[in-house]
């Protein structure tokens, strides 16, 4: 079977979907670049202040933990424990 050619409205819809996908891809790439910049900045700030950035908080998952002098601390929910 030979596929039938797409109608004009189908082709227009497909082009609109492709354009939206391309725009979304560009936005996602920009967000990923910005996230990488922020991660590097946070890591540098932590080093400057004598902290380390840990893993996401296991209690609230809303923030990464901070580590200093053997204590892991979540700045969002206040959960803390020693290593």
C-alpha positions in Angstrom: 0.0 0.0 0.0 1.2 3.4 -0.8 0.6 6.0 1.9 -1.7 8.8 0.8 -0.2 12.3 0.7 -1.0 14.4 3.7 -3.7 17.0 3.3 -2.8 20.7 3.5 -4.2 21.0 7.0 -2.4 17.9 8.2 0.9 19.2 6.7 0.3 22.6 8.4 -0.4 20.9 11.7 2.7 18.7 11.3 4.9 21.8 10.6 3.4 23.6 13.6 4.2 20.6 15.8 7.8 20.5 14.4 8.3 24.2 15.1 7.0 23.8 18.6 9.3 20.9 19.2 12.3 22.9 17.9 11.4 25.8 20.1 11.0 23.6 23.2 14.3 21.9 22.4 16.1 25.3 22.3 14.5 26.3 25.6 15.4 23.0 27.3 19.0 23.4 26.1 19.1 26.9 27.5 17.7 25.7 30.9 20.3 22.9 31.0 23.1 25.4 30.4 21.8 27.7 33.1 21.5 24.8 35.5 25.1 23.8 34.9 26.2 27.4 35.5 24.3 27.5 38.8 25.7 24.2 39.9 29.2 25.4 39.3 28.5 28.6 41.1 27.0 26.9 44.1 29.9 24.5 44.3 32.4 27.4 44.2 30.5 29.3 46.9 30.4 26.2 49.1 34.2 25.8 48.7 34.8 29.5 49.6 32.8 29.1 52.8 34.2 25.8 53.8 31.2 23.7 53.0 30.5 20.8 50.6 27.3 20.3 48.7 25.9 16.8 49.4 23.1 14.9 47.9 19.4 15.8 47.7 17.8 15.8 51.2 16.3 12.4 51.9 13.5 13.9 54.1 12.1 16.8 51.9 13.9 16.4 48.5 13.5 20.2 48.1 17.2 21.0 48.5 20.7 19.6 48.4 22.3 19.0 51.7 25.3 20.9 53.0 28.2 19.2 54.7 30.5 20.8 57.2 32.6 19.4 60.0 31.0 16.0 59.7 27.4 17.3 59.9 25.0 16.9 57.0 22.4 19.7 57.0 19.3 20.5 54.9 18.9 24.3 54.6 15.3 23.8 53.5 13.7 21.5 56.2 16.5 21.8 58.9 17.1 18.0 59.0 20.6 17.3 60.2 22.7 14.2 61.1 26.3 13.4 61.6 28.5 11.4 59.2 
